[in-house]
């Protein structure tokens, strides 16, 4: 059988924006930024009680628990693979030899080794983990980030929910207004010429023209106020003013500007996409964003897993060295800045990989066992929660479901998961009808 070359940007399933103030464009499902702000302000409730932000590192494609955080060195060779476990900063906890930096920050990390579910398709598995709900054709559930955006609202000049660089399908707003979908920054922040979309007007339009357009909009709204008194019209001036402030806000532009970071900090995170994305996520939560998802593609390794993970094209070029540097730098940086207690960092993917290696030297989809990492945000680090059997096939103790992960994330962020929302059709639904807080985390 002829194998397909491994591509770090693809999963195995291969998977007109409207004008912003008539000038720019926004990627939030075709909504202008003014629409985003208007819907958020109309729908948002008061801020959550705990001012804790979240950085979710989403390992898209399904990272192998057996090569990363749940190695089985005593299993048969067709199960255990080629990587060796190493000691960490916590006695008794051992992880992959290609994650030496992560090993040094394990005192801040709670490692869940017993994540389990039954949905082995990328889209369904992602939906389950990112929403806490099994997919159903009846209801489109909102992602956890969208729930946090709704609960906290649009307080600073920055969007409350951001995706770096793009959001996966399941990370959107579901039955909530589309404005609660993430603001996707687009592009590759590791590139020298990188710019965040929509923070600059088109080249042919200067800020003087932006101001004139804003004044014209104000005049039109003043006229509409005389003939219409709906809440949306009455408050539209304020929403466009907020949109205008984001476009012109030095604070917003500064938060997205990685050139403000000293070279030694950028080197600490690494210059590859995952490193610069994690650094940008830290800057955004520091500036006021409440939920930032870093999407790292390329974890769907059906072949050559022992080459793709550490080396890929040349020694150190694979997924593990880049992730190791970025993740450890993020945890350390947040701790040194005094931000770790108020920033929850979660790292996971849609499922684990098969205990038995396939004939292409890779592992296939395996939702029955996987790992997730929690750090910061009040989490008690330096521990392992749950375990799998001798082959990493199923949990042998303390199984943790996607519903439990969702309830735990929301609770740590101060969101009541039993709160009731209503769908556009008026159907009442609890944010989470199932699931329990993983009590070992706190």
C-alpha positions as CSV (number, residue, x, y, z in Angstrom):
1,X,0.0,0.0,0.0
2,X,1.3,3.4,-0.9
3,X,1.4,5.8,2.0
4,X,0.6,9.5,1.9
5,X,3.4,11.8,3.1
6,X,2.8,13.3,6.5
7,X,1.5,16.8,6.4
8,X,1.6,18.7,9.8
9,X,-1.1,21.0,8.7
10,X,-3.8,18.4,7.8
11,X,-6.1,16.1,9.6
12,X,-7.1,12.8,7.9
13,X,-10.5,14.2,7.0
14,X,-8.9,17.1,5.1
15,X,-10.8,19.5,6.6
16,X,-17.9,37.6,1.9
17,X,-17.2,39.0,5.1
18,X,-19.3,42.1,5.6
19,X,-17.7,45.5,5.7
20,X,-16.7,46.8,9.1
21,X,-18.0,50.4,9.3
22,X,-18.0,50.1,5.5
23,X,-14.2,50.0,5.7
24,X,-12.7,46.8,7.0
25,X,-13.9,43.3,7.5
26,X,-14.3,40.9,10.4
27,X,-14.1,37.1,10.3
28,X,-16.8,36.4,12.9
29,X,-19.3,34.5,10.7
30,X,-19.8,37.5,8.4
31,X,-20.7,39.9,11.2
32,X,-19.4,43.4,11.4
33,X,-17.5,44.4,14.5
34,X,-20.4,46.8,15.4
35,X,-22.8,43.8,15.2
36,X,-20.4,41.8,17.4
37,X,-20.4,44.5,20.0
38,X,-24.1,45.2,19.8
39,X,-25.1,41.5,20.2
40,X,-22.7,41.0,23.0
41,X,-23.9,44.0,24.9
42,X,-27.6,43.1,24.4
43,X,-27.1,39.4,25.4
44,X,-24.4,39.5,28.0
45,X,-25.0,39.2,31.7
46,X,-22.9,40.7,34.4
47,X,-19.3,39.6,34.6
48,X,-18.5,36.2,36.2
49,X,-17.8,36.4,39.9
50,X,-14.2,35.2,39.5
51,X,-12.0,37.2,37.1
52,X,-10.1,34.2,35.8
53,X,-9.2,34.0,32.1
54,X,-8.5,30.9,30.2
55,X,-5.9,29.9,27.6
56,X,-6.9,26.7,25.8
57,X,-4.2,25.0,23.8
58,X,-6.1,22.8,21.3
59,X,-4.0,20.0,19.8
60,X,-6.1,19.5,16.7
61,X,-6.1,16.0,15.2
62,X,-5.9,13.9,18.4
63,X,-2.5,13.8,20.2
64,X,-1.1,10.4,21.2
65,X,-1.3,10.0,25.0
66,X,1.0,7.0,24.7
67,X,3.8,9.2,23.2
68,X,3.3,12.2,25.4
69,X,1.9,11.9,28.9
70,X,0.9,8.2,29.5
71,X,3.8,6.1,28.2
72,X,3.7,2.3,28.8
73,X,7.4,1.2,28.9
74,X,6.5,-2.3,30.1
75,X,4.0,-3.0,27.4
76,X,4.8,-5.1,24.3
77,X,6.7,-3.3,21.6
78,X,3.7,-2.8,19.3
79,X,2.1,-0.8,22.1
80,X,4.9,1.0,23.9
81,X,6.6,2.6,20.9
82,X,10.1,4.1,20.8
83,X,10.0,7.0,23.2
84,X,11.3,6.7,26.8
85,X,9.7,8.2,29.9
86,X,11.7,10.8,32.0
87,X,11.4,12.1,35.5
88,X,9.7,15.4,36.2
89,X,9.9,18.0,38.9
90,X,7.2,16.0,40.8
91,X,8.5,12.7,42.1
92,X,6.7,9.7,40.6
93,X,5.3,11.6,37.6
94,X,7.0,10.6,34.3
95,X,6.4,11.9,30.8
96,X,7.9,11.7,27.4
97,X,11.7,12.3,26.9
98,X,10.9,14.8,24.2
99,X,9.1,17.1,26.7
100,X,12.0,18.0,29.0
101,X,10.9,21.6,29.6
102,X,7.3,20.5,30.4
103,X,8.7,18.0,32.8
104,X,10.2,20.9,34.8
105,X,6.9,22.7,35.2
106,X,4.8,19.7,36.3
107,X,4.6,21.1,39.8
108,X,2.1,23.6,38.4
109,X,0.2,21.0,36.3
110,X,-2.7,18.6,37.0
111,X,-2.4,15.7,34.5
112,X,-5.6,13.9,33.7
113,X,-4.7,10.5,32.3
114,X,-8.2,9.0,32.1
115,X,-10.1,11.2,29.7
116,X,-12.5,9.0,27.9
117,X,-15.5,9.1,25.5
118,X,-16.8,7.1,22.4
119,X,-16.7,9.6,19.5
120,X,-13.7,8.8,17.2
121,X,-14.5,11.2,14.4
122,X,-12.6,14.5,14.4
123,X,-15.6,16.8,14.1
124,X,-17.8,14.9,16.7
125,X,-14.9,14.4,19.1
126,X,-13.9,18.1,18.9
127,X,-17.5,19.1,19.4
128,X,-17.8,16.9,22.5
129,X,-14.6,18.3,24.1
130,X,-15.1,22.0,23.2
131,X,-18.8,22.2,24.2
132,X,-19.2,19.4,26.8
133,X,-22.2,18.0,24.8
134,X,-22.6,15.1,22.4
135,X,-23.4,16.4,18.9
136,X,-27.0,16.3,18.0
137,X,-28.9,17.5,14.9
138,X,-31.5,19.0,17.2
139,X,-29.4,21.6,19.0
140,X,-26.2,23.4,18.1
141,X,-24.4,23.8,21.4
142,X,-22.2,26.8,22.1
143,X,-18.5,26.3,22.8
144,X,-17.1,26.9,26.2
145,X,-15.4,30.1,25.0
146,X,-18.7,31.4,23.7
147,X,-20.3,30.8,27.0
148,X,-17.5,32.7,28.8
149,X,-17.9,35.5,26.3
150,X,-21.6,35.7,27.0
151,X,-21.1,35.6,30.8
152,X,-18.3,38.2,30.9
153,X,-19.4,40.6,28.1
154,X,-17.3,43.0,26.1
155,X,-15.7,45.2,28.8
156,X,-12.2,46.2,27.6
157,X,-11.4,47.2,24.0
158,X,-10.4,43.6,23.3
159,X,-12.9,40.9,22.3
160,X,-13.5,38.5,25.2
161,X,-13.1,35.4,23.0
162,X,-10.2,35.1,20.6
163,X,-8.9,32.3,18.4
164,X,-5.3,32.1,17.3
165,X,-5.0,31.8,14.3
166,X,-8.5,30.4,13.4
167,X,-11.2,28.6,15.3
168,X,-12.2,25.0,14.6
169,X,-15.8,24.4,13.7
170,X,-16.9,23.3,17.2
171,X,-15.4,26.4,18.8
172,X,-18.3,28.7,17.7
173,X,-21.4,30.1,19.3
174,X,-24.0,27.4,18.6
175,X,-27.5,28.5,19.5
176,X,-26.2,31.7,21.0
177,X,-25.9,34.8,18.9
178,X,-23.1,34.5,16.3
179,X,-21.4,37.5,18.0
180,X,-20.2,35.2,20.7
181,X,-18.1,33.2,18.3
182,X,-14.4,33.9,18.6
183,X,-12.6,36.8,16.9
184,X,-10.1,34.9,14.7
185,X,-6.9,36.8,14.2
186,X,-5.9,34.9,11.0
187,X,-2.5,34.2,9.5
188,X,0.7,33.0,11.2
189,X,1.9,35.2,14.1
190,X,5.4,33.7,13.7
191,X,5.9,35.4,10.3
192,X,7.9,38.6,10.2
193,X,5.3,40.5,8.3
194,X,2.3,39.3,10.4
195,X,-0.5,41.7,11.0
196,X,-3.8,41.0,12.8
197,X,-6.7,41.3,10.4
198,X,-9.1,44.2,10.9
199,X,-7.0,46.3,13.2
200,X,-6.1,48.6,10.3
201,X,-8.4,50.3,7.8
202,X,-7.8,49.5,4.1
203,X,-4.7,51.2,2.6
204,X,-6.9,53.5,0.6
205,X,-8.8,54.7,3.6
206,X,-7.2,56.9,6.3
207,X,-8.4,57.5,9.8
208,X,-9.7,60.9,8.8
209,X,-12.1,59.2,6.5
210,X,-13.0,56.7,9.2
211,X,-13.9,59.7,11.4
212,X,-16.1,61.2,8.7
213,X,-17.9,58.0,8.2
214,X,-18.5,57.7,11.9
215,X,-19.9,61.2,12.0
216,X,-22.2,60.4,9.1
217,X,-23.4,57.3,11.0
218,X,-24.1,59.4,14.0
219,X,-26.3,61.8,11.9
220,X,-28.2,58.9,10.5
221,X,-28.8,57.4,13.9
222,X,-29.9,60.8,15.2
223,X,-32.6,60.8,12.5
224,X,-33.6,57.2,13.2
225,X,-34.1,58.0,16.8
226,X,-36.9,60.3,15.9
227,X,-38.9,57.6,14.1
228,X,-37.8,54.4,16.0
229,X,-37.3,53.6,19.6
230,X,-36.2,50.0,19.7
231,X,-33.4,49.1,22.2
232,X,-31.1,48.2,19.3
233,X,-31.5,51.5,17.6
234,X,-31.3,53.5,20.8
235,X,-27.9,52.0,21.7
236,X,-26.4,51.7,18.2
237,X,-24.4,54.9,18.6
238,X,-22.6,53.3,21.6
239,X,-21.8,50.1,19.8
240,X,-20.4,51.9,16.7
241,X,-18.4,54.0,19.1
242,X,-16.9,50.9,20.7
243,X,-16.1,49.5,17.3
244,X,-14.4,52.7,16.3
245,X,-12.4,52.7,19.6
246,X,-11.2,49.2,18.9
247,X,-10.0,50.2,15.4
248,X,-8.2,53.2,16.8
249,X,-7.3,51.9,20.3
250,X,-3.6,52.0,21.1
251,X,-4.2,49.4,23.9
252,X,-5.8,46.9,21.5
253,X,-3.1,47.3,18.9
254,X,-0.4,47.1,21.6
255,X,-1.9,43.8,22.9
256,X,-1.6,42.2,19.5
257,X,1.8,43.6,18.8
258,X,4.5,40.9,19.5
259,X,7.3,43.3,18.6
260,X,6.7,44.9,22.0
261,X,8.2,41.8,23.6
262,X,11.9,41.7,24.3
263,X,13.8,39.3,22.0
264,X,14.7,37.1,25.0
265,X,11.1,36.5,25.8
266,X,10.3,35.7,22.2
267,X,13.2,33.2,22.1
268,X,11.9,31.7,25.4
269,X,8.6,30.8,23.7
270,X,10.2,29.8,20.4
271,X,9.9,31.4,17.0
272,X,7.6,28.8,15.5
273,X,3.8,29.2,15.2
274,X,2.9,27.5,18.5
275,X,5.4,29.5,20.5
276,X,4.4,32.9,19.1
277,X,0.7,31.9,19.4
278,X,1.1,31.1,23.1
279,X,3.0,34.4,23.7
280,X,0.2,36.3,21.9
281,X,-2.4,34.5,24.1
282,X,-0.5,35.6,27.2
283,X,-0.5,39.2,26.0
284,X,-4.3,39.1,25.2
285,X,-5.4,37.7,28.6
286,X,-3.0,40.2,30.3
287,X,-4.8,43.0,28.4
288,X,-8.3,41.8,29.2
289,X,-9.5,38.9,26.9
290,X,-11.2,36.2,28.9
291,X,-10.9,33.1,26.7
292,X,-8.1,32.6,24.1
293,X,-7.9,29.4,22.1
294,X,-4.6,28.5,20.5
295,X,-5.2,26.0,17.7
296,X,-2.2,23.8,16.9
297,X,-2.8,21.6,13.9
298,X,-0.9,18.5,12.8
299,X,-1.6,15.9,15.6
300,X,-3.4,13.4,13.4
301,X,-0.5,11.0,13.0
302,X,-1.6,7.9,11.2
303,X,2.0,7.2,10.1
304,X,5.6,7.8,11.0
305,X,4.7,9.0,14.4
306,X,8.1,8.5,15.9
307,X,9.7,10.7,13.2
308,X,6.9,13.3,13.0
309,X,6.7,14.0,16.7
310,X,10.4,14.8,17.5
311,X,12.0,15.5,14.2
312,X,9.6,15.9,11.2
313,X,12.1,17.4,8.7
314,X,15.2,17.8,10.8
315,X,16.2,17.1,14.4
316,X,14.0,19.2,16.8
317,X,11.6,20.3,14.0
318,X,8.7,18.1,15.0
319,X,5.6,18.8,17.1
320,X,6.9,17.8,20.5
321,X,10.0,20.1,20.7
322,X,8.0,23.2,19.6
323,X,5.0,22.4,22.0
324,X,7.4,21.6,24.8
325,X,9.1,25.0,24.6
326,X,5.9,26.9,24.1
327,X,3.9,25.3,26.9
328,X,6.7,25.4,29.5
329,X,7.4,29.1,28.6
330,X,3.8,30.0,29.0
331,X,3.4,28.4,32.4
332,X,6.7,29.9,33.6
333,X,6.0,33.3,32.2
334,X,2.5,33.5,33.8
335,X,3.9,32.4,37.1
336,X,6.7,35.0,37.0
337,X,4.3,37.7,36.1
338,X,1.9,36.8,38.9
339,X,-0.8,35.8,36.4
340,X,-0.9,32.0,36.9
341,X,-3.5,32.2,39.7
342,X,-5.9,34.2,37.5
343,X,-5.2,32.3,34.2
344,X,-6.4,28.8,33.6
345,X,-4.3,26.9,31.0
346,X,-5.9,23.8,29.5
347,X,-4.2,21.6,26.9
348,X,-6.1,18.8,25.2
349,X,-7.3,17.4,21.8
350,X,-10.3,15.6,20.6
351,X,-9.1,12.1,21.5
352,X,-6.1,9.9,22.0
353,X,-4.5,7.3,19.7
354,X,-4.8,3.5,19.4
355,X,-2.8,1.4,21.8
356,X,-1.5,-0.8,18.9
357,X,0.7,0.8,16.2
358,X,-0.6,0.4,12.7
359,X,1.5,-1.0,9.8
360,X,2.5,2.6,8.7
361,X,4.2,3.3,12.0
362,X,1.4,5.5,13.3
363,X,-1.6,5.3,15.5
364,X,-5.2,5.8,14.6
365,X,-8.1,7.5,16.4
366,X,-8.9,6.2,19.9
367,X,-11.4,8.2,22.0
368,X,-11.6,5.6,24.8
369,X,-8.4,7.0,26.4
370,X,-6.6,10.3,26.3
371,X,-4.9,13.0,28.4
372,X,-5.6,16.6,29.3
373,X,-3.5,19.1,31.3
374,X,-4.8,21.8,33.6
375,X,-2.6,24.5,35.2
376,X,-3.2,27.8,36.9
377,X,-6.5,29.3,37.7
378,X,-6.7,27.8,41.2
379,X,-5.8,24.3,40.0
380,X,-3.8,22.2,42.4
381,X,-0.7,21.2,40.4
382,X,1.8,18.4,40.8
383,X,-0.6,15.6,40.5
384,X,-1.9,12.9,38.2
385,X,-5.7,12.3,38.1
386,X,-6.8,8.9,36.9
387,X,-5.0,6.1,35.1
388,X,-5.3,3.8,32.1
389,X,-4.7,0.1,31.9
390,X,-1.4,-1.6,31.1
391,X,-1.9,-0.9,27.3
392,X,-3.3,2.6,27.6
393,X,-6.5,1.3,26.2
394,X,-9.2,2.3,28.7
395,X,-9.3,4.1,32.1
396,X,-8.4,1.8,35.0
397,X,-9.4,4.3,37.6
398,X,-11.2,7.7,37.8
399,X,-12.6,8.0,34.3
400,X,-13.1,11.7,33.3
401,X,-15.7,12.5,30.6
402,X,-15.9,15.5,28.3
403,X,-18.9,16.8,30.4
404,X,-16.7,16.7,33.5
405,X,-14.0,18.7,31.6
406,X,-16.5,21.3,30.6
407,X,-18.1,21.7,34.0
408,X,-14.6,22.0,35.6
409,X,-13.4,24.7,33.1
410,X,-16.6,26.7,33.7
411,X,-16.4,26.4,37.4
412,X,-12.8,27.4,37.6
413,X,-13.7,30.5,35.5
414,X,-16.6,31.4,37.8
415,X,-19.4,30.4,35.5
416,X,-22.5,28.5,36.9
417,X,-22.8,25.5,34.6
418,X,-26.4,24.9,35.7
419,X,-27.5,28.3,34.6
420,X,-30.3,28.2,32.0
421,X,-30.2,29.7,28.5
422,X,-32.8,29.8,25.9
423,X,-32.4,28.8,22.2
424,X,-33.7,31.2,19.5
425,X,-36.9,29.0,19.5
426,X,-37.4,29.7,23.2
427,X,-36.4,26.3,24.4
428,X,-34.8,26.4,27.9
429,X,-31.5,24.6,28.2
430,X,-29.0,24.4,31.1
431,X,-25.5,25.3,30.1
432,X,-24.5,21.8,31.2
433,X,-27.1,19.3,32.1
434,X,-24.6,16.5,32.8
435,X,-21.1,16.3,34.2
436,X,-19.4,16.9,37.5
437,X,-16.5,19.1,38.7
438,X,-13.2,17.1,38.8
439,X,-12.8,17.7,42.5
440,X,-9.1,16.8,42.5
441,X,-8.3,19.9,40.5
442,X,-9.1,22.3,43.4
